Amino acid sequence: MSAEEPENAPDAEEDDEDLQYFVRIGQTDLDGTKTVERGLSDMKGIGQRTARLVAETAGVDRTATFGRLDQDDIDSVVDVVQNFSDHVPEWMVNRQKDFFTGETDHIVGGDLNEKRRHDINRMKMIDSYKGVRHKRGQKVRGQRTKSTGRTEGTIGVNVEEIREEQAEEEAAAAEEEDDEL
């Protein structure tokens, strides 16, 4: 804030009235106080590059505040997001040649989680390698499992526990010798 501007300027109050705090796209509420690019990238299935392309295709300034856009501009952004696969090459969408439909589409929001869950369940049912790894709760994508991803908390050999067990065994053996004598 600069020294020339008072804190309670009337322009700031008018700007707050024009600001739409939530912009709804599909089933997702986006933050209207962020820029168009940053607000769109908060949505699942849309990254920074995709958000930039959506803003460019919709004809909206990507650095403009999302909640201050006209309703027509917001509608054009929503339309581009919902029909993203029509505006970009096939290699750029996140769902190419769907297993059941064979279509290429770009899925965003809650539908993305649903499709992912459905794909994992299908892999489990057909007992593919990845499905078996998902069933067991192990790493699926070829990561190292010898030293990472352990769930029990102890790594390596627990020397203290081994010494305690040996001491108990020695004490039991000594008692047996005393009982025999």
Disulfide bonds with the S-S distance in Angstrom:
none
